[in-house]
């Protein structure tokens, strides 16, 4: 699999989290119920998922730190419960949950040694990878779902190097998709199943 530079990924996570904090300041209880491009998901679902994802990746960080197997989720039900809990919070409470869980994740990986960063962990999909890939997994979540919130950010607002890495990542997972002529941002939007301006491209289901 492609390895993603850890430092660059951490910088993307930091940038995305700052932007996410700015976005949260523009979301209230009423607007949290707005549907996103993800089937059946409102902004509240997206934010609850982001908080639960930070907690889950924090489990992988602890695995890397201690060497003790700590899965992202104890069970499929545990994954769903993490989102369901977030759906019960007010806008203010949910914003705090999102940012607190992100800060906890960052503190956890800031404490890892180089030896711990190379320790192998396993994703929720059963894919083994070095702990150094955890920041990349988080960068994808933060940036893509920041766009999903539809509060002023688009794929063209994200770092070009990140978009290139995400395009390559999705292409590797999508398998055989046709070549298209489009801007990098629109290509990534199409590949991830988000709204785009690509003409005559087959519809793809949302990814991530």
mmCIF file of the C-alpha atoms, coordinates in Angstrom:
data_MODEL
# 
_entry.id   MODEL 
# 
loop_
_atom_site.group_PDB 
_atom_site.id 
_atom_site.type_symbol 
_atom_site.label_atom_id 
_atom_site.label_alt_id 
_atom_site.label_comp_id 
_atom_site.label_asym_id 
_atom_site.label_entity_id 
_atom_site.label_seq_id 
_atom_site.pdbx_PDB_ins_code 
_atom_site.Cartn_x 
_atom_site.Cartn_y 
_atom_site.Cartn_z 
_atom_site.occupancy 
_atom_site.B_iso_or_equiv 
_atom_site.pdbx_formal_charge 
_atom_site.auth_seq_id 
_atom_site.auth_comp_id 
_atom_site.auth_asym_id 
_atom_site.auth_atom_id 
_atom_site.pdbx_PDB_model_num 
ATOM 1   C CA . UNK A 1 1   ? 0.000   0.000  0.000   1.00 0.00 ? 1   UNK A CA 1 
ATOM 2   C CA . UNK A 1 2   ? 1.041   3.614  -0.479  1.00 0.00 ? 2   UNK A CA 1 
ATOM 3   C CA . UNK A 1 3   ? 2.640   5.183  2.563   1.00 0.00 ? 3   UNK A CA 1 
ATOM 4   C CA . UNK A 1 4   ? 1.658   8.756  3.361   1.00 0.00 ? 4   UNK A CA 1 
ATOM 5   C CA . UNK A 1 5   ? 4.217   11.110 4.937   1.00 0.00 ? 5   UNK A CA 1 
ATOM 6   C CA . UNK A 1 6   ? 3.285   11.329 8.601   1.00 0.00 ? 6   UNK A CA 1 
ATOM 7   C CA . UNK A 1 7   ? 4.360   14.928 9.163   1.00 0.00 ? 7   UNK A CA 1 
ATOM 8   C CA . UNK A 1 8   ? 2.418   16.175 6.146   1.00 0.00 ? 8   UNK A CA 1 
ATOM 9   C CA . UNK A 1 9   ? -0.643  14.223 7.283   1.00 0.00 ? 9   UNK A CA 1 
ATOM 10  C CA . UNK A 1 10  ? -0.403  15.714 10.773  1.00 0.00 ? 10  UNK A CA 1 
ATOM 11  C CA . UNK A 1 11  ? -0.192  19.198 9.267   1.00 0.00 ? 11  UNK A CA 1 
ATOM 12  C CA . UNK A 1 12  ? -3.291  18.491 7.190   1.00 0.00 ? 12  UNK A CA 1 
ATOM 13  C CA . UNK A 1 13  ? -5.139  17.267 10.278  1.00 0.00 ? 13  UNK A CA 1 
ATOM 14  C CA . UNK A 1 14  ? -4.176  20.418 12.163  1.00 0.00 ? 14  UNK A CA 1 
ATOM 15  C CA . UNK A 1 15  ? -5.284  22.666 9.306   1.00 0.00 ? 15  UNK A CA 1 
ATOM 16  C CA . UNK A 1 16  ? -8.524  20.755 8.820   1.00 0.00 ? 16  UNK A CA 1 
ATOM 17  C CA . UNK A 1 17  ? -9.316  20.839 12.525  1.00 0.00 ? 17  UNK A CA 1 
ATOM 18  C CA . UNK A 1 18  ? -8.787  24.613 12.663  1.00 0.00 ? 18  UNK A CA 1 
ATOM 19  C CA . UNK A 1 19  ? -11.150 25.022 9.709   1.00 0.00 ? 19  UNK A CA 1 
ATOM 20  C CA . UNK A 1 20  ? -13.594 22.647 11.355  1.00 0.00 ? 20  UNK A CA 1 
ATOM 21  C CA . UNK A 1 21  ? -13.568 24.798 14.485  1.00 0.00 ? 21  UNK A CA 1 
ATOM 22  C CA . UNK A 1 22  ? -14.370 27.853 12.365  1.00 0.00 ? 22  UNK A CA 1 
ATOM 23  C CA . UNK A 1 23  ? -17.196 25.933 10.675  1.00 0.00 ? 23  UNK A CA 1 
ATOM 24  C CA . UNK A 1 24  ? -18.653 24.851 14.014  1.00 0.00 ? 24  UNK A CA 1 
ATOM 25  C CA . UNK A 1 25  ? -18.969 28.481 15.026  1.00 0.00 ? 25  UNK A CA 1 
ATOM 26  C CA . UNK A 1 26  ? -21.376 28.954 12.104  1.00 0.00 ? 26  UNK A CA 1 
ATOM 27  C CA . UNK A 1 27  ? -23.630 25.988 12.910  1.00 0.00 ? 27  UNK A CA 1 
ATOM 28  C CA . UNK A 1 28  ? -26.561 26.172 15.338  1.00 0.00 ? 28  UNK A CA 1 
ATOM 29  C CA . UNK A 1 29  ? -29.183 23.690 16.527  1.00 0.00 ? 29  UNK A CA 1 
ATOM 30  C CA . UNK A 1 30  ? -31.524 24.454 13.638  1.00 0.00 ? 30  UNK A CA 1 
ATOM 31  C CA . UNK A 1 31  ? -28.911 24.128 10.891  1.00 0.00 ? 31  UNK A CA 1 
ATOM 32  C CA . UNK A 1 32  ? -27.565 20.869 12.341  1.00 0.00 ? 32  UNK A CA 1 
ATOM 33  C CA . UNK A 1 33  ? -30.637 19.178 10.914  1.00 0.00 ? 33  UNK A CA 1 
ATOM 34  C CA . UNK A 1 34  ? -29.722 20.139 7.342   1.00 0.00 ? 34  UNK A CA 1 
ATOM 35  C CA . UNK A 1 35  ? -29.245 17.099 5.127   1.00 0.00 ? 35  UNK A CA 1 
ATOM 36  C CA . UNK A 1 36  ? -25.825 16.549 3.546   1.00 0.00 ? 36  UNK A CA 1 
ATOM 37  C CA . UNK A 1 37  ? -24.889 14.770 0.319   1.00 0.00 ? 37  UNK A CA 1 
ATOM 38  C CA . UNK A 1 38  ? -24.447 11.574 2.347   1.00 0.00 ? 38  UNK A CA 1 
ATOM 39  C CA . UNK A 1 39  ? -27.669 9.538  2.149   1.00 0.00 ? 39  UNK A CA 1 
ATOM 40  C CA . UNK A 1 40  ? -29.733 9.986  5.294   1.00 0.00 ? 40  UNK A CA 1 
ATOM 41  C CA . UNK A 1 41  ? -27.051 11.977 7.097   1.00 0.00 ? 41  UNK A CA 1 
ATOM 42  C CA . UNK A 1 42  ? -27.531 15.469 8.469   1.00 0.00 ? 42  UNK A CA 1 
ATOM 43  C CA . UNK A 1 43  ? -24.774 17.811 9.577   1.00 0.00 ? 43  UNK A CA 1 
ATOM 44  C CA . UNK A 1 44  ? -25.386 16.449 13.068  1.00 0.00 ? 44  UNK A CA 1 
ATOM 45  C CA . UNK A 1 45  ? -24.587 12.903 11.846  1.00 0.00 ? 45  UNK A CA 1 
ATOM 46  C CA . UNK A 1 46  ? -21.391 14.094 10.164  1.00 0.00 ? 46  UNK A CA 1 
ATOM 47  C CA . UNK A 1 47  ? -20.150 15.872 13.272  1.00 0.00 ? 47  UNK A CA 1 
ATOM 48  C CA . UNK A 1 48  ? -21.098 12.991 15.565  1.00 0.00 ? 48  UNK A CA 1 
ATOM 49  C CA . UNK A 1 49  ? -19.191 10.667 13.233  1.00 0.00 ? 49  UNK A CA 1 
ATOM 50  C CA . UNK A 1 50  ? -16.108 12.921 13.279  1.00 0.00 ? 50  UNK A CA 1 
ATOM 51  C CA . UNK A 1 51  ? -16.050 12.856 17.074  1.00 0.00 ? 51  UNK A CA 1 
ATOM 52  C CA . UNK A 1 52  ? -16.509 9.080  17.196  1.00 0.00 ? 52  UNK A CA 1 
ATOM 53  C CA . UNK A 1 53  ? -13.799 8.638  14.568  1.00 0.00 ? 53  UNK A CA 1 
ATOM 54  C CA . UNK A 1 54  ? -11.307 10.616 16.653  1.00 0.00 ? 54  UNK A CA 1 
ATOM 55  C CA . UNK A 1 55  ? -12.052 8.369  19.624  1.00 0.00 ? 55  UNK A CA 1 
ATOM 56  C CA . UNK A 1 56  ? -11.659 5.255  17.470  1.00 0.00 ? 56  UNK A CA 1 
ATOM 57  C CA . UNK A 1 57  ? -8.350  6.364  15.992  1.00 0.00 ? 57  UNK A CA 1 
ATOM 58  C CA . UNK A 1 58  ? -7.272  7.209  19.527  1.00 0.00 ? 58  UNK A CA 1 
ATOM 59  C CA . UNK A 1 59  ? -7.672  3.499  20.288  1.00 0.00 ? 59  UNK A CA 1 
ATOM 60  C CA . UNK A 1 60  ? -5.166  2.750  17.514  1.00 0.00 ? 60  UNK A CA 1 
ATOM 61  C CA . UNK A 1 61  ? -2.795  5.319  18.990  1.00 0.00 ? 61  UNK A CA 1 
ATOM 62  C CA . UNK A 1 62  ? -3.017  3.522  22.341  1.00 0.00 ? 62  UNK A CA 1 
ATOM 63  C CA . UNK A 1 63  ? -2.349  0.232  20.544  1.00 0.00 ? 63  UNK A CA 1 
ATOM 64  C CA . UNK A 1 64  ? 0.786   1.752  19.041  1.00 0.00 ? 64  UNK A CA 1 
ATOM 65  C CA . UNK A 1 65  ? 1.813   3.181  22.397  1.00 0.00 ? 65  UNK A CA 1 
ATOM 66  C CA . UNK A 1 66  ? 1.322   0.075  24.523  1.00 0.00 ? 66  UNK A CA 1 
ATOM 67  C CA . UNK A 1 67  ? 1.557   -2.804 22.069  1.00 0.00 ? 67  UNK A CA 1 
ATOM 68  C CA . UNK A 1 68  ? -1.725  -4.163 23.461  1.00 0.00 ? 68  UNK A CA 1 
ATOM 69  C CA . UNK A 1 69  ? -4.379  -4.887 20.838  1.00 0.00 ? 69  UNK A CA 1 
ATOM 70  C CA . UNK A 1 70  ? -6.940  -2.065 21.034  1.00 0.00 ? 70  UNK A CA 1 
ATOM 71  C CA . UNK A 1 71  ? -9.417  -2.198 18.128  1.00 0.00 ? 71  UNK A CA 1 
ATOM 72  C CA . UNK A 1 72  ? -10.953 0.986  16.775  1.00 0.00 ? 72  UNK A CA 1 
ATOM 73  C CA . UNK A 1 73  ? -14.381 -0.301 17.771  1.00 0.00 ? 73  UNK A CA 1 
ATOM 74  C CA . UNK A 1 74  ? -15.308 -3.066 20.197  1.00 0.00 ? 74  UNK A CA 1 
ATOM 75  C CA . UNK A 1 75  ? -18.100 -4.136 17.831  1.00 0.00 ? 75  UNK A CA 1 
ATOM 76  C CA . UNK A 1 76  ? -20.218 -2.845 14.928  1.00 0.00 ? 76  UNK A CA 1 
ATOM 77  C CA . UNK A 1 77  ? -22.759 -1.791 17.532  1.00 0.00 ? 77  UNK A CA 1 
ATOM 78  C CA . UNK A 1 78  ? -20.096 0.211  19.340  1.00 0.00 ? 78  UNK A CA 1 
ATOM 79  C CA . UNK A 1 79  ? -19.393 2.139  16.145  1.00 0.00 ? 79  UNK A CA 1 
ATOM 80  C CA . UNK A 1 80  ? -23.070 2.994  15.685  1.00 0.00 ? 80  UNK A CA 1 
ATOM 81  C CA . UNK A 1 81  ? -23.475 3.910  19.351  1.00 0.00 ? 81  UNK A CA 1 
ATOM 82  C CA . UNK A 1 82  ? -20.672 6.447  19.098  1.00 0.00 ? 82  UNK A CA 1 
ATOM 83  C CA . UNK A 1 83  ? -22.643 8.331  16.465  1.00 0.00 ? 83  UNK A CA 1 
ATOM 84  C CA . UNK A 1 84  ? -25.993 7.893  18.203  1.00 0.00 ? 84  UNK A CA 1 
ATOM 85  C CA . UNK A 1 85  ? -24.661 9.509  21.382  1.00 0.00 ? 85  UNK A CA 1 
ATOM 86  C CA . UNK A 1 86  ? -23.606 12.564 19.412  1.00 0.00 ? 86  UNK A CA 1 
ATOM 87  C CA . UNK A 1 87  ? -27.071 12.932 17.923  1.00 0.00 ? 87  UNK A CA 1 
ATOM 88  C CA . UNK A 1 88  ? -28.480 13.664 21.382  1.00 0.00 ? 88  UNK A CA 1 
ATOM 89  C CA . UNK A 1 89  ? -26.267 16.705 21.985  1.00 0.00 ? 89  UNK A CA 1 
ATOM 90  C CA . UNK A 1 90  ? -27.009 20.373 21.451  1.00 0.00 ? 90  UNK A CA 1 
ATOM 91  C CA . UNK A 1 91  ? -24.995 22.293 18.863  1.00 0.00 ? 91  UNK A CA 1 
ATOM 92  C CA . UNK A 1 92  ? -22.748 23.702 21.586  1.00 0.00 ? 92  UNK A CA 1 
ATOM 93  C CA . UNK A 1 93  ? -22.257 20.329 23.235  1.00 0.00 ? 93  UNK A CA 1 
ATOM 94  C CA . UNK A 1 94  ? -21.580 18.601 19.919  1.00 0.00 ? 94  UNK A CA 1 
ATOM 95  C CA . UNK A 1 95  ? -19.037 21.246 18.892  1.00 0.00 ? 95  UNK A CA 1 
ATOM 96  C CA . UNK A 1 96  ? -17.219 20.742 22.199  1.00 0.00 ? 96  UNK A CA 1 
ATOM 97  C CA . UNK A 1 97  ? -17.334 16.956 21.715  1.00 0.00 ? 97  UNK A CA 1 
ATOM 98  C CA . UNK A 1 98  ? -15.856 17.223 18.227  1.00 0.00 ? 98  UNK A CA 1 
ATOM 99  C CA . UNK A 1 99  ? -13.011 19.518 19.261  1.00 0.00 ? 99  UNK A CA 1 
ATOM 100 C CA . UNK A 1 100 ? -12.258 17.757 22.556  1.00 0.00 ? 100 UNK A CA 1 
ATOM 101 C CA . UNK A 1 101 ? -12.026 14.349 20.864  1.00 0.00 ? 101 UNK A CA 1 
ATOM 102 C CA . UNK A 1 102 ? -9.741  15.828 18.186  1.00 0.00 ? 102 UNK A CA 1 
ATOM 103 C CA . UNK A 1 103 ? -7.490  17.412 20.814  1.00 0.00 ? 103 UNK A CA 1 
ATOM 104 C CA . UNK A 1 104 ? -7.281  14.123 22.720  1.00 0.00 ? 104 UNK A CA 1 
ATOM 105 C CA . UNK A 1 105 ? -6.253  12.284 19.542  1.00 0.00 ? 105 UNK A CA 1 
ATOM 106 C CA . UNK A 1 106 ? -3.561  14.863 18.783  1.00 0.00 ? 106 UNK A CA 1 
ATOM 107 C CA . UNK A 1 107 ? -2.171  14.694 22.316  1.00 0.00 ? 107 UNK A CA 1 
ATOM 108 C CA . UNK A 1 108 ? -2.031  10.919 22.069  1.00 0.00 ? 108 UNK A CA 1 
ATOM 109 C CA . UNK A 1 109 ? -0.013  10.773 18.881  1.00 0.00 ? 109 UNK A CA 1 
ATOM 110 C CA . UNK A 1 110 ? 2.230   13.662 19.923  1.00 0.00 ? 110 UNK A CA 1 
ATOM 111 C CA . UNK A 1 111 ? 3.525   11.346 22.644  1.00 0.00 ? 111 UNK A CA 1 
ATOM 112 C CA . UNK A 1 112 ? 4.492   8.450  20.344  1.00 0.00 ? 112 UNK A CA 1 
ATOM 113 C CA . UNK A 1 113 ? 8.139   7.588  19.825  1.00 0.00 ? 113 UNK A CA 1 
ATOM 114 C CA . UNK A 1 114 ? 9.578   6.717  16.432  1.00 0.00 ? 114 UNK A CA 1 
ATOM 115 C CA . UNK A 1 115 ? 9.559   3.046  17.451  1.00 0.00 ? 115 UNK A CA 1 
ATOM 116 C CA . UNK A 1 116 ? 5.872   3.278  18.354  1.00 0.00 ? 116 UNK A CA 1 
ATOM 117 C CA . UNK A 1 117 ? 5.015   5.010  15.081  1.00 0.00 ? 117 UNK A CA 1 
ATOM 118 C CA . UNK A 1 118 ? 6.198   1.961  13.122  1.00 0.00 ? 118 UNK A CA 1 
ATOM 119 C CA . UNK A 1 119 ? 4.217   -0.503 15.248  1.00 0.00 ? 119 UNK A CA 1 
ATOM 120 C CA . UNK A 1 120 ? 1.528   -2.298 13.244  1.00 0.00 ? 120 UNK A CA 1 
ATOM 121 C CA . UNK A 1 121 ? -2.134  -1.700 14.046  1.00 0.00 ? 121 UNK A CA 1 
ATOM 122 C CA . UNK A 1 122 ? -5.309  -2.862 12.296  1.00 0.00 ? 122 UNK A CA 1 
ATOM 123 C CA . UNK A 1 123 ? -8.147  -0.705 10.957  1.00 0.00 ? 123 UNK A CA 1 
ATOM 124 C CA . UNK A 1 124 ? -11.844 -1.358 11.504  1.00 0.00 ? 124 UNK A CA 1 
ATOM 125 C CA . UNK A 1 125 ? -11.861 -2.982 8.056   1.00 0.00 ? 125 UNK A CA 1 
ATOM 126 C CA . UNK A 1 126 ? -9.185  -5.451 9.169   1.00 0.00 ? 126 UNK A CA 1 
ATOM 127 C CA . UNK A 1 127 ? -6.376  -3.785 7.214   1.00 0.00 ? 127 UNK A CA 1 
ATOM 128 C CA . UNK A 1 128 ? -2.943  -3.885 8.917   1.00 0.00 ? 128 UNK A CA 1 
ATOM 129 C CA . UNK A 1 129 ? -0.825  -0.751 8.644   1.00 0.00 ? 129 UNK A CA 1 
ATOM 130 C CA . UNK A 1 130 ? 1.886   1.087  10.569  1.00 0.00 ? 130 UNK A CA 1 
ATOM 131 C CA . UNK A 1 131 ? 0.713   3.581  13.167  1.00 0.00 ? 131 UNK A CA 1 
ATOM 132 C CA . UNK A 1 132 ? 2.320   6.319  11.064  1.00 0.00 ? 132 UNK A CA 1 
ATOM 133 C CA . UNK A 1 133 ? -0.719  6.022  8.745   1.00 0.00 ? 133 UNK A CA 1 
ATOM 134 C CA . UNK A 1 134 ? -3.164  7.046  11.492  1.00 0.00 ? 134 UNK A CA 1 
ATOM 135 C CA . UNK A 1 135 ? -2.782  10.803 10.784  1.00 0.00 ? 135 UNK A CA 1 
ATOM 136 C CA . UNK A 1 136 ? -3.574  10.152 7.116   1.00 0.00 ? 136 UNK A CA 1 
ATOM 137 C CA . UNK A 1 137 ? -6.751  8.289  8.081   1.00 0.00 ? 137 UNK A CA 1 
ATOM 138 C CA . UNK A 1 138 ? -7.780  11.276 10.183  1.00 0.00 ? 138 UNK A CA 1 
ATOM 139 C CA . UNK A 1 139 ? -6.834  13.842 7.523   1.00 0.00 ? 139 UNK A CA 1 
ATOM 140 C CA . UNK A 1 140 ? -9.192  12.156 5.054   1.00 0.00 ? 140 UNK A CA 1 
ATOM 141 C CA . UNK A 1 141 ? -12.036 12.202 7.556   1.00 0.00 ? 141 UNK A CA 1 
ATOM 142 C CA . UNK A 1 142 ? -11.593 15.819 8.621   1.00 0.00 ? 142 UNK A CA 1 
ATOM 143 C CA . UNK A 1 143 ? -11.154 17.356 5.177   1.00 0.00 ? 143 UNK A CA 1 
ATOM 144 C CA . UNK A 1 144 ? -13.784 15.345 3.295   1.00 0.00 ? 144 UNK A CA 1 
ATOM 145 C CA . UNK A 1 145 ? -16.432 15.728 5.975   1.00 0.00 ? 145 UNK A CA 1 
ATOM 146 C CA . UNK A 1 146 ? -15.592 19.423 6.297   1.00 0.00 ? 146 UNK A CA 1 
ATOM 147 C CA . UNK A 1 147 ? -16.739 19.696 2.682   1.00 0.00 ? 147 UNK A CA 1 
ATOM 148 C CA . UNK A 1 148 ? -19.816 17.567 3.462   1.00 0.00 ? 148 UNK A CA 1 
ATOM 149 C CA . UNK A 1 149 ? -20.931 20.102 6.078   1.00 0.00 ? 149 UNK A CA 1 
ATOM 150 C CA . UNK A 1 150 ? -21.500 22.622 3.255   1.00 0.00 ? 150 UNK A CA 1 
ATOM 151 C CA . UNK A 1 151 ? -20.573 25.657 5.333   1.00 0.00 ? 151 UNK A CA 1 
ATOM 152 C CA . UNK A 1 152 ? -18.307 27.340 2.804   1.00 0.00 ? 152 UNK A CA 1 
ATOM 153 C CA . UNK A 1 153 ? -15.544 24.809 2.122   1.00 0.00 ? 153 UNK A CA 1 
ATOM 154 C CA . UNK A 1 154 ? -15.155 22.990 -1.183  1.00 0.00 ? 154 UNK A CA 1 
ATOM 155 C CA . UNK A 1 155 ? -12.577 20.508 -2.430  1.00 0.00 ? 155 UNK A CA 1 
ATOM 156 C CA . UNK A 1 156 ? -10.831 23.316 -4.304  1.00 0.00 ? 156 UNK A CA 1 
ATOM 157 C CA . UNK A 1 157 ? -10.166 24.967 -0.926  1.00 0.00 ? 157 UNK A CA 1 
ATOM 158 C CA . UNK A 1 158 ? -8.111  21.989 0.296   1.00 0.00 ? 158 UNK A CA 1 
ATOM 159 C CA . UNK A 1 159 ? -4.323  21.622 -0.130  1.00 0.00 ? 159 UNK A CA 1 
ATOM 160 C CA . UNK A 1 160 ? -3.306  20.391 -3.577  1.00 0.00 ? 160 UNK A CA 1 
ATOM 161 C CA . UNK A 1 161 ? -0.921  17.761 -2.198  1.00 0.00 ? 161 UNK A CA 1 
ATOM 162 C CA . UNK A 1 162 ? -3.719  16.378 -0.041  1.00 0.00 ? 162 UNK A CA 1 
ATOM 163 C CA . UNK A 1 163 ? -6.080  16.206 -3.019  1.00 0.00 ? 163 UNK A CA 1 
ATOM 164 C CA . UNK A 1 164 ? -3.481  14.328 -5.068  1.00 0.00 ? 164 UNK A CA 1 
ATOM 165 C CA . UNK A 1 165 ? -2.919  11.840 -2.242  1.00 0.00 ? 165 UNK A CA 1 
ATOM 166 C CA . UNK A 1 166 ? -6.664  11.396 -1.741  1.00 0.00 ? 166 UNK A CA 1 
ATOM 167 C CA . UNK A 1 167 ? -7.237  10.881 -5.469  1.00 0.00 ? 167 UNK A CA 1 
ATOM 168 C CA . UNK A 1 168 ? -4.601  8.156  -5.568  1.00 0.00 ? 168 UNK A CA 1 
ATOM 169 C CA . UNK A 1 169 ? -6.043  6.578  -2.431  1.00 0.00 ? 169 UNK A CA 1 
ATOM 170 C CA . UNK A 1 170 ? -9.586  6.457  -3.776  1.00 0.00 ? 170 UNK A CA 1 
ATOM 171 C CA . UNK A 1 171 ? -8.492  5.252  -7.214  1.00 0.00 ? 171 UNK A CA 1 
ATOM 172 C CA . UNK A 1 172 ? -6.672  2.340  -5.560  1.00 0.00 ? 172 UNK A CA 1 
ATOM 173 C CA . UNK A 1 173 ? -9.831  1.406  -3.653  1.00 0.00 ? 173 UNK A CA 1 
ATOM 174 C CA . UNK A 1 174 ? -12.396 2.098  -6.375  1.00 0.00 ? 174 UNK A CA 1 
ATOM 175 C CA . UNK A 1 175 ? -10.654 -0.163 -8.842  1.00 0.00 ? 175 UNK A CA 1 
ATOM 176 C CA . UNK A 1 176 ? -11.580 0.248  -12.500 1.00 0.00 ? 176 UNK A CA 1 
ATOM 177 C CA . UNK A 1 177 ? -13.121 3.683  -13.087 1.00 0.00 ? 177 UNK A CA 1 
ATOM 178 C CA . UNK A 1 178 ? -12.970 5.564  -16.392 1.00 0.00 ? 178 UNK A CA 1 
ATOM 179 C CA . UNK A 1 179 ? -10.435 8.316  -16.978 1.00 0.00 ? 179 UNK A CA 1 
ATOM 180 C CA . UNK A 1 180 ? -12.005 11.773 -16.961 1.00 0.00 ? 180 UNK A CA 1 
ATOM 181 C CA . UNK A 1 181 ? -10.982 15.292 -17.887 1.00 0.00 ? 181 UNK A CA 1 
ATOM 182 C CA . UNK A 1 182 ? -11.568 17.606 -14.968 1.00 0.00 ? 182 UNK A CA 1 
ATOM 183 C CA . UNK A 1 183 ? -9.849  19.786 -12.427 1.00 0.00 ? 183 UNK A CA 1 
ATOM 184 C CA . UNK A 1 184 ? -8.175  17.937 -9.573  1.00 0.00 ? 184 UNK A CA 1 
ATOM 185 C CA . UNK A 1 185 ? -10.829 19.173 -7.139  1.00 0.00 ? 185 UNK A CA 1 
ATOM 186 C CA . UNK A 1 186 ? -13.699 18.019 -9.345  1.00 0.00 ? 186 UNK A CA 1 
ATOM 187 C CA . UNK A 1 187 ? -12.006 14.695 -9.988  1.00 0.00 ? 187 UNK A CA 1 
ATOM 188 C CA . UNK A 1 188 ? -11.708 14.095 -6.245  1.00 0.00 ? 188 UNK A CA 1 
ATOM 189 C CA . UNK A 1 189 ? -15.303 15.217 -5.674  1.00 0.00 ? 189 UNK A CA 1 
ATOM 190 C CA . UNK A 1 190 ? -16.483 12.739 -8.315  1.00 0.00 ? 190 UNK A CA 1 
ATOM 191 C CA . UNK A 1 191 ? -14.305 9.900  -7.042  1.00 0.00 ? 191 UNK A CA 1 
ATOM 192 C CA . UNK A 1 192 ? -15.589 10.361 -3.491  1.00 0.00 ? 192 UNK A CA 1 
ATOM 193 C CA . UNK A 1 193 ? -19.190 10.465 -4.664  1.00 0.00 ? 193 UNK A CA 1 
ATOM 194 C CA . UNK A 1 194 ? -19.706 14.137 -3.824  1.00 0.00 ? 194 UNK A CA 1 
ATOM 195 C CA . UNK A 1 195 ? -21.302 16.915 -5.946  1.00 0.00 ? 195 UNK A CA 1 
ATOM 196 C CA . UNK A 1 196 ? -19.057 17.854 -8.880  1.00 0.00 ? 196 UNK A CA 1 
ATOM 197 C CA . UNK A 1 197 ? -18.954 19.571 -12.251 1.00 0.00 ? 197 UNK A CA 1 
ATOM 198 C CA . UNK A 1 198 ? -17.649 16.608 -14.242 1.00 0.00 ? 198 UNK A CA 1 
ATOM 199 C CA . UNK A 1 199 ? -19.642 16.099 -17.438 1.00 0.00 ? 199 UNK A CA 1 
ATOM 200 C CA . UNK A 1 200 ? -20.734 12.633 -18.608 1.00 0.00 ? 200 UNK A CA 1 
ATOM 201 C CA . UNK A 1 201 ? -19.094 10.792 -15.711 1.00 0.00 ? 201 UNK A CA 1 
ATOM 202 C CA . UNK A 1 202 ? -20.854 7.771  -14.185 1.00 0.00 ? 202 UNK A CA 1 
ATOM 203 C CA . UNK A 1 203 ? -22.367 8.336  -10.757 1.00 0.00 ? 203 UNK A CA 1 
ATOM 204 C CA . UNK A 1 204 ? -20.339 6.904  -7.884  1.00 0.00 ? 204 UNK A CA 1 
ATOM 205 C CA . UNK A 1 205 ? -21.611 6.094  -4.423  1.00 0.00 ? 205 UNK A CA 1 
ATOM 206 C CA . UNK A 1 206 ? -20.218 8.164  -1.526  1.00 0.00 ? 206 UNK A CA 1 
ATOM 207 C CA . UNK A 1 207 ? -16.859 6.945  -0.293  1.00 0.00 ? 207 UNK A CA 1 
ATOM 208 C CA . UNK A 1 208 ? -15.717 7.538  3.301   1.00 0.00 ? 208 UNK A CA 1 
# 
